[in-house]
């Protein structure tokens, strides 16, 4: 998997792929001075709006109460374009995968049929630090646990040299990044409005509406207008901009733990007009910090007594407590089997081949080939706790080897994928850089998503690490509405572009 390369825009014979040709013709007409000016304008606007990401000196637990370094996430001017037929297949695969993952989480906390059937070893689940015994037997609305799922997808060349999509990771606890997807689109429409009349790009600006619909769908209260809030750890959290942004876009309150209290087995928020009952909490706080009476006693980020209210069915938490059991990297290799077990279907989206170091044969292979592999902590996140063998020194490999030998069950290994590249506007001009994609899947009464997601780009030449916390940037992701790649000369396409501009321009 690591030898050949696949570029999203340019084919191996130096031709431009069909779905990029309209954009390529436009790009060739743009003077470099104009592109540089647009790049500077984007940076100025993002800085003024406050679209930053806090980077901590050590591994971020997502709930740090001490500030990190505020860093502007670099935005690239060249979009990643996905043709309609590729997105249709990916969307079906995402719906299939998230449906099976939700079935799995429900099964873990109820009948445990997948364990009884011998599909997943019991110790893989019950020795997992993300399992919450407090959730055993607890029913949640619609049996949905991960209401907002961020599925990381990469593309790599197959044996025929064609790009093939793989799921790299499932993020089911508190996935972040959707605000950057929305802001990237707004920025592209502001800087290059003509592009959206020439290309039939599917809109994404309705994501906050879909999110609010999903949250309301999971309300336990039988009220026409359930009260929804966004629970944030506070302004020092790395993704605080996103928390505030989504609350504002949905028209709901942004609250911290101190704004909530429990009374008579219901959750209320403090308002200037007195207490108001809360039905749904879109929580951006990790399990450990949600309720000091049930989890970490020293936490000031949650609400005392929240777990009891939740277990009683008087408030919904999105995502549910205990979803982490399904996005742990030690469970990831079993997801294709989950799809077959719960849905009776073959997986549409493939996993990356994975070696589980808890197995003696896999451990031996990993230790012998560490220089060629990506080795990850099963609980690692944000690009931390991992070794990219081909990009590491001998000393770094030996240090990691000792860590794996000391705790084999804590690691998995995968081939070093040659992630697809996309032309990127960097200081030296336009050059290929590795990318991935995080679509956001919403599970309510139906499973739905906006076309596209957050494309992350590794800005350092040759780097495979796209995480914002590791210096990565973002691109706008275009999903074309159909596979007619002609430029927008027809009246139909012109109207489509105008309609889309109106739709997306409504997002402030």
C-alpha positions in Angstrom: 0.0 0.0 0.0 2.9 2.4 0.5 4.6 2.5 -2.9 2.3 4.1 -5.4 0.8 7.5 -5.2 -2.7 8.9 -6.0 -3.4 12.5 -6.7 -7.0 13.7 -6.4 -6.7 16.2 -9.3 -4.0 14.9 -11.6 -4.0 11.4 -13.2 -0.8 9.4 -13.7 -0.7 10.3 -17.4 -0.4 14.0 -16.5 -4.0 14.7 -17.5 -6.5 16.4 -15.1 -9.3 14.2 -13.8 -12.7 14.9 -15.3 -14.3 16.3 -12.2 -11.4 18.8 -11.7 -11.2 20.1 -15.3 -13.6 23.0 -14.9 -11.7 24.1 -11.7 -8.3 23.6 -13.3 -9.2 25.9 -16.3 -10.3 28.5 -13.8 -7.2 28.1 -11.7 -4.8 28.6 -14.7 -6.4 32.0 -15.3 -5.7 33.3 -11.8 -2.6 35.5 -11.4 -0.3 34.5 -8.6 -0.6 37.9 -7.0 -4.4 37.5 -6.8 -4.1 34.1 -5.1 -1.6 35.5 -2.6 -4.0 38.4 -1.8 -6.9 36.0 -1.3 -4.8 33.9 1.0 -3.9 36.9 3.1 -7.5 38.0 3.1 -8.7 34.6 4.3 -6.1 34.6 7.2 -7.2 38.1 8.2 -10.9 37.2 8.3 -10.3 34.0 10.2 -8.2 35.8 12.7 -10.7 38.6 13.1 -13.6 36.1 13.6 -11.5 34.1 16.1 -11.4 30.8 14.2 -8.5 29.4 16.2 -7.5 26.1 17.8 -5.8 25.9 21.2 -2.7 23.7 21.1 -1.5 22.3 24.4 2.0 21.5 25.2 1.1 18.0 26.3 -1.5 15.5 25.2 -4.9 17.3 25.4 -7.6 15.4 27.2 -10.2 17.7 25.7 -11.0 19.2 29.1 -7.9 21.2 30.1 -8.7 24.1 32.4 -5.5 25.8 31.6 -5.0 27.6 28.4 -3.0 26.5 25.4 -1.4 28.4 22.6 -4.1 29.8 20.3 -3.2 28.9 16.7 -4.9 29.9 13.5 -5.8 26.7 11.6 -4.3 27.3 8.1 -6.9 27.4 5.3 -6.0 26.3 1.8 -7.5 28.0 -1.2 -7.6 24.9 -3.5 -10.7 22.7 -2.8 -10.9 19.0 -2.6 -13.5 17.8 -5.1 -15.4 14.6 -5.0 -17.6 13.5 -7.9 -21.2 12.6 -7.2 -20.9 8.8 -7.8 -18.0 8.5 -5.4 -19.9 10.4 -2.7 -23.1 8.3 -3.2 -21.1 5.1 -2.5 -19.3 6.7 0.5 -22.5 8.0 2.0 -24.1 4.5 1.8 -21.0 3.1 3.5 -21.1 5.7 6.2 -24.8 5.1 7.0 -24.1 1.3 7.1 -21.1 1.7 9.4 -22.6 4.1 11.9 -25.8 2.1 12.1 -23.8 -1.0 12.9 -21.7 0.9 15.5 -24.8 2.1 17.3 -26.2 -1.5 17.3 -22.9 -2.7 18.8 -22.9 -0.1 21.6 -26.5 -1.0 22.5 -25.6 -4.7 22.5 -22.6 -4.1 24.8 -24.8 -2.5 27.4 -27.7 -5.0 27.0 -27.8 -8.5 25.7 -24.1 -8.8 24.5 -25.1 -11.1 21.6 -21.9 -10.4 19.7 -19.8 -11.7 22.6 -22.0 -14.8 23.0 -21.6 -15.5 19.3 -17.8 -15.4 19.7 -17.4 -12.6 17.2 -15.5 -10.3 19.6 -13.6 -11.6 22.6 -15.2 -10.6 25.9 -11.9 -9.2 27.3 -11.7 -6.8 24.3 -14.8 -5.1 25.6 -14.8 -5.5 29.4 -11.1 -4.6 29.8 -11.6 -1.5 27.7 -11.2 1.6 29.8 -14.0 3.3 27.8 -16.7 0.9 28.9 -19.1 2.5 31.5 -20.6 -0.1 33.8 -23.1 2.6 34.9 -24.7 2.3 31.4 -25.5 -1.5 31.7 -29.2 -2.0 31.1 -29.9 1.7 30.5 -32.2 2.4 27.6 -31.6 5.5 25.5 -34.0 7.1 23.0 -34.1 5.1 19.8 -31.2 2.9 21.0 -28.9 5.6 19.5 -25.6 6.3 21.3 -23.5 8.1 18.8 -25.7 10.9 17.4 -22.9 12.8 15.9 -20.2 10.6 14.4 -17.0 11.8 12.7 -15.6 9.1 10.5 -12.0 9.6 9.3 -11.6 8.4 5.7 -8.4 8.2 3.7 -7.7 7.4 0.1 -4.8 5.2 -1.0 -3.8 3.5 -4.3 -4.9 -0.1 -4.7 -3.1 -2.8 -6.7 -4.4 -1.2 -9.9 -3.1 2.2 -8.9 -6.6 3.6 -8.5 -7.6 5.5 -5.4 -9.6 3.5 -2.9 -11.3 4.8 0.2 -10.6 3.3 3.6 -12.0 4.1 7.1 -9.0 5.0 9.2 -10.8 5.8 12.5 -14.3 6.2 14.0 -14.8 9.2 16.3 -17.9 8.6 18.3 -17.4 10.5 21.6 -17.1 14.2 21.0 -16.0 14.6 17.4 -14.9 18.1 16.4 -14.2 20.0 13.2 -17.6 20.6 11.6 -17.4 24.3 12.3 -14.2 24.5 10.1 -16.1 22.7 7.3 -18.8 25.4 7.4 -16.4 28.3 7.7 -14.2 27.0 4.9 -17.2 27.0 2.6 -18.3 30.5 3.6 -14.7 31.7 3.0 -14.6 30.1 -0.5 -17.9 31.6 -1.5 -16.7 35.0 -0.2 -13.3 34.9 -2.0 -14.4 33.1 -5.2 -18.1 33.6 -5.8 -17.8 32.9 -9.5 -16.7 29.3 -8.9 -20.1 28.5 -7.4 -21.9 29.5 -10.6 -19.6 27.5 -12.7 -19.6 24.3 -10.6 -22.6 22.5 -9.2 -21.3 22.1 -5.6 -23.7 20.5 -3.1 -24.5 22.9 -0.2 -23.4 22.2 3.4 -24.8 25.3 5.2 -27.9 23.4 6.4 -25.8 21.3 8.7 -26.8 23.2 11.9 -30.5 22.7 11.0 -29.9 18.9 10.6 -27.9 18.9 13.9 -30.8 20.6 15.7 -33.3 18.2 14.2 -31.2 15.2 15.2 -30.8 16.5 18.8 -34.6 17.1 19.1 -35.3 13.7 17.6 -33.5 12.2 20.6 -35.4 14.2 23.3 -37.0 12.0 26.0 -39.6 14.7 26.6 -42.9 14.7 24.8 -42.8 18.3 24.1 -43.2 20.1 20.7 -40.2 22.3 21.4 -37.7 20.4 23.6 -35.0 22.6 25.2 -31.6 21.9 23.7 -28.3 23.2 25.1 -24.6 22.9 24.1 -22.4 21.9 27.1 -18.9 23.2 26.8 -15.9 22.8 29.2 -15.3 26.5 28.7 -13.3 29.0 26.8 -10.0 27.4 27.4 -11.0 24.2 25.6 -9.3 23.6 22.3 -12.6 23.5 20.4 -14.4 26.3 22.2 -14.9 28.3 19.0 -16.8 25.4 17.6 -19.0 25.0 20.7 -20.0 28.7 20.6 -20.4 28.6 16.8 -22.8 25.6 16.8 -24.9 27.0 19.7 -25.3 30.3 17.9 -26.1 28.6 14.5 -28.7 26.4 16.1 -30.2 29.2 18.2 -29.7 27.4 21.5 -27.9 28.2 24.7 -24.2 27.6 25.3 -23.8 26.5 28.9 -21.1 25.4 31.2 -21.4 22.9 34.1 -22.0 25.7 36.6 -25.1 26.9 34.6 -26.8 23.6 35.2 -28.3 21.9 38.3 -30.4 18.9 39.2 -33.7 19.1 41.1 -36.4 16.5 41.5 -34.5 14.2 39.0 -34.6 16.7 36.2 -31.9 19.0 34.8 -32.4 22.8 34.8 -30.3 25.7 33.6 -30.1 29.0 35.3 -31.6 31.9 33.3 -32.4 35.5 34.1 -36.0 34.5 34.2 -35.4 31.6 36.6 -34.7 27.9 36.2 -35.6 26.3 32.8 -35.8 22.6 32.3 -33.3 21.0 29.9 -34.3 18.1 27.7 -31.3 17.5 25.5 -27.6 18.2 26.2 -25.2 18.3 23.2 -22.2 17.7 25.4 -18.7 18.5 24.3 -17.3 17.3 27.6 -15.8 13.8 28.0 -17.5 11.1 30.2 -15.1 11.5 33.1 -16.0 15.1 33.6 -19.8 15.0 33.2 -20.8 14.2 36.8 -18.5 14.6 39.8 -20.8 12.4 41.9 -20.4 9.5 39.4 -17.0 9.9 37.7 -14.2 12.3 38.5 -15.0 13.9 41.9 -12.7 16.9 41.3 -14.4 17.9 38.0 -16.0 21.3 37.9 -17.0 20.9 34.2 -20.1 18.9 34.6 -23.3 18.8 36.6 -23.6 16.9 39.9 -26.4 14.3 39.7 -26.6 14.3 35.9 -26.0 10.6 35.6 -29.0 9.7 37.7 -31.3 12.0 35.6 -29.9 10.4 32.5 -30.4 6.9 33.7 -34.0 7.8 34.6 -34.7 8.9 31.0 -35.4 12.5 32.0 -32.6 14.1 29.9 -30.9 13.0 26.7 -27.1 13.3 26.3 -25.7 13.5 22.8 -23.5 11.6 22.4 -24.4 9.1 25.0 -22.2 8.1 27.9 -20.1 5.0 27.1 -19.9 5.5 23.3 -16.1 5.3 23.6 -16.2 1.5 23.7 -16.9 1.6 19.9 -14.3 4.1 18.8 -11.4 2.6 20.7 -8.6 1.5 18.2 -8.6 -2.0 19.7 -12.3 -2.4 18.6 -11.8 -0.8 15.2 -10.6 -4.1 13.5 -13.9 -5.8 14.4 -16.2 -3.2 12.7 -16.5 -5.1 9.4 -17.6 -8.2 11.4 -20.1 -6.0 13.3 -21.7 -4.9 10.0 -22.1 -8.5 8.9 -23.3 -9.6 12.4 -25.9 -6.9 13.0 -27.0 -6.0 9.4 -26.2 -9.2 7.4 -24.4 -7.1 4.9 -20.9 -6.9 3.4 -19.0 -3.6 4.4 -19.2 -1.0 1.7 -16.2 0.9 3.1 -13.0 -1.1 3.9 -10.9 -0.9 7.1 -7.2 -0.4 6.8 -5.5 -3.8 7.5 -4.7 -3.8 11.2 -2.3 -5.8 13.4 -3.5 -6.1 17.1 -0.4 -6.3 19.2 -2.3 -8.2 21.9 -2.1 -11.2 19.5 1.4 -12.9 19.7 1.7 -13.3 15.9 0.7 -9.7 15.2 3.1 -8.5 18.0 6.0 -10.4 16.5 5.2 -8.9 13.0 4.9 -5.4 14.4 8.2 -5.5 16.3 10.0 -6.9 13.3 8.6 -4.4 10.8 8.2 -1.3 13.0 10.2 0.9 10.6 7.6 0.3 7.9 4.4 0.6 10.0 2.3 3.2 11.7 1.9 2.1 15.4 -0.8 3.7 17.5 -1.9 3.7 21.1 -5.4 2.3 21.3 -6.5 5.3 23.4 -4.4 7.9 21.5 -5.9 10.9 19.7 -5.0 14.0 17.9 -1.9 12.6 16.3 -0.4 11.9 19.6 0.7 8.5 20.9 1.7 7.2 17.5 4.8 6.3 15.5 5.1 6.7 11.8 7.9 4.3 11.1 9.2 5.6 7.8 9.4 9.1 9.1 11.0 8.2 12.5 14.6 7.9 13.6 16.1 4.7 14.8 16.2 6.0 18.3 12.5 6.9 18.2 11.6 3.5 16.8 13.6 1.8 19.6 11.9 3.8 22.3 8.5 3.0 20.8 9.5 -0.7 20.5 10.1 -0.8 24.3 6.7 0.8 25.0 4.9 -1.8 22.8 6.8 -4.7 24.4 5.8 -3.4 27.9 2.1 -3.1 27.0 1.2 -5.0 23.8 -2.5 -4.7 24.4 -2.2 -1.0 24.3 -1.2 -0.8 20.7 -2.2 -1.6 17.1 -0.2 -1.3 13.9 -1.1 -0.6 10.3 0.7 -0.4 7.0 2.0 3.1 6.1 -0.7 4.2 3.7 0.4 6.5 0.9 -2.5 8.9 1.6 -3.8 10.6 -1.5 -2.5 14.1 -2.3 -4.3 17.2 -3.5 -2.7 20.3 -5.0 -2.3 22.8 -2.2 -1.3 26.5 -2.2 1.8 26.7 -0.1 4.6 29.3 0.3 6.5 27.9 -2.6 3.5 27.8 -4.9 1.1 24.9 -5.7 2.4 21.6 -4.5 0.8 18.2 -3.6 0.1 17.6 0.1 -1.5 14.5 1.8 -5.1 14.8 2.9 -7.9 12.9 4.7 -11.6 13.5 5.1 -13.9 13.6 8.1 -17.6 13.4 7.1 -20.1 14.0 10.0 -22.9 11.5 10.3 -26.1 12.5 12.2 -28.2 9.7 13.7 -31.8 10.6 14.8 -35.0 9.2 13.5 -33.0 8.8 10.3 -29.3 8.7 9.5 -28.3 11.8 7.5 -25.4 14.0 6.6 -24.5 17.0 4.5 -22.5 16.2 1.3 -18.8 16.4 2.1 -17.0 17.0 5.4 -13.8 18.4 6.7 -10.8 17.8 4.5 -7.6 18.1 6.6 -4.2 18.6 4.9 -0.7 17.9 6.1 1.0 21.2 5.1 4.5 19.9 5.7 6.0 18.4 2.6 5.9 14.6 2.8 4.1 14.6 6.2 1.2 12.1 6.7 -0.1 13.8 9.9 -3.0 16.0 9.1 -4.2 16.8 12.7 -4.7 20.5 13.5 -2.9 20.0 16.8 0.1 18.8 14.7 0.2 21.8 12.4 -2.2 20.6 9.7 -4.6 22.8 7.8 -8.0 22.5 6.2 -9.6 22.7 2.7 -13.1 23.2 1.5 -14.7 19.9 0.4 -16.8 20.0 -2.8 -19.2 17.2 -3.6 -20.5 17.7 -7.1 -24.3 17.4 -7.4 -24.1 15.2 -10.5 -21.5 13.7 -12.7 -21.9 16.2 -15.5 -18.6 18.1 -15.2 -19.2 20.7 -17.9 -18.8 24.3 -16.8 -21.9 26.2 -15.8 -23.0 27.7 -19.1 -26.5 26.4 -19.1 -29.4 28.2 -17.5 -30.0 25.2 -15.2 -26.5 25.3 -13.8 -26.6 29.1 -13.4 -29.8 28.9 -11.4 -28.3 26.1 -9.3 -25.4 28.3 -8.5 -27.6 31.2 -7.5 -29.8 29.1 -5.4 -26.8 27.6 -3.6 -25.3 31.0 -3.0 -28.5 32.2 -1.4 -28.7 29.0 0.8 -25.2 29.1 2.0 -24.9 32.8 2.3 -27.5 32.6 5.1 -25.0 31.2 7.5 -23.5 34.0 9.6 
